[in-house]
């Protein structure tokens, strides 16, 4: 590169050249000042204007560069709110029996709790495109504040719920608010860190969310025991959510002060802080109709595919009308997309192989993860004869790998590139499922490769893919569509989980019945009496369950390998990203 040259051809220091370039950009905050050709007076307080003054200006400039209008602080505060929502989501796993008892739903009718789960999931899906698009038009923090307030309102209704209807309503609102926090936090990270340097921050945000899945069940049980009621868990969301909002408000005021905004001292000049601190390009208008059609259409598909009675059928009892209604809404969304000059989703994204490949790989990762989340506890109870507590502890071994994998995936994506990181994660998950397909009845006591390691590797693999697949989409999306793009990333993963659950239930029900017939479990006879006959029947059913889940794990292993190939084929060859520095965005 050639050296920067001053107005009269004299060489100029690169740092001052960059500073001058920022000053000369329109809208940089103050008019450009011409540099004298060679006089002793320098407006930057250079060596001839006083070394102390010059050093002071450099220190102030470095502080601004390292803290681009406080937005990195806003990101970590947003991640704290995301962690709170994740805690709440997974706390319900241990609180659900108490919640059902409080609203007089028998514990032996757990299918009655399905609306609590599907309501949260539907709200989760609906909120993403709505608040993602809203944040693109009006700003991340206003949208984030709306999401936290809706989440707090849902927490209040859940804590006060006198019956099942109140619980469902509260959980729907919690899903609406909590679901939006995931894409908004990812979009905020993409706003602050430039393309090519955002994989690590995205990995950190994802790790924070996944850590909630590990801590959440214990968090819920501990608080319920300490306060004597499950309702305390939801009441506690209110002050914690308020603290997050107050922190974001203070960070935003501080960022205005740094840039010479409304809170700055009189006469203070705005400091140039780089690309991340400049205003995002925003349309100012929200296409509510398109976002609503997309969100509601996908939510109806979720309702249709989520089994309301997994023991009897793989999908909802109203699956057909729900599917028809959902597909009609999505068709209306597609028709509106084609007719608008500025569609909700940019056509360039839909034509991008990397965009579609990333969403496809996310779909597969979500399906595979759901199989593990559902099958491991069932296998633990039905085959390994563990109680509910120890079944949950077995699952924690898998969940612990998710945040670790998310962090490593963010770091690794900056070293070897997104394509190979995502492919490696899915291949690792495939290998773990392959090992799990060889489990025996006494696997937990086996001296071979322990189940703990295999479960951890499975979670690690699924965690590895989160940051690179998110970065692949966000790097393609225009800066003004980061909110919607991150929503699509999370939606693909969520839909994959629902499709995986429905497919697993359908396959499991049919295969289990077939295996029972093939093994003649229903015609076992024994000369040792009724007790011996009952034990023989239990052993036969246990063997049938084990065979069923071995087959399921093999199918998922093949599916994960397909996802790895999809990532290799579509994400494209990309140079390894430079590691994200704390103030990388400000230098962009």
Secondary structure, DSSP 8 states (H G I E B T S, - for coil): ----B-TTS-B--HHHHHHHHHHHSTTSSS------SS-S--TT--GGG-HHHHHHHHHHHHHHHHSGGGHHHHHHHHHHHHHHHHHHHHHHHHHHHHHHHHTT--TT-GGGGHHHHHHHHHHHHHHHHHHHHHHHHH-HHHHHHHHHHHHHHHHHHHHH--SHHHHHHHHHHHHHHHHHHHHHHHHHHHHHS-TTS-HHHHHHHHHHHHHHHHHHHHHHHHHHHHHSSTHHHHHHHHHHHHHHHHHHHHHHHHHHHHTT-TTS-TT-------GGGS-----S---HHHHHHHHHHHHHHHHHHS-S-TTT-SS-TTHHHHHHHHHHHHHHHHHHHHH-SS-SS-HHHHT-HHHHHHHHHHHHHHHHHHHHHHHHHHHHHHTS---HHHHHHHHHHHHHHHHHHHHHHHHHHHHH-HHHHHHHHHHHHHHHHHHHTT--TTGGG-SSS-HHHHHHHHHHHHHHHHHHHHHHHHHHS-GGGHHHHHHHHHHHHHHHHHHHHHHHHHHHHHHHHHHHHHHTGGG---TT-HHHHHHHHHHHHHHHHHHHHHHHHHHHHHHHHHHHHHHHHHS----------TTHHHH-
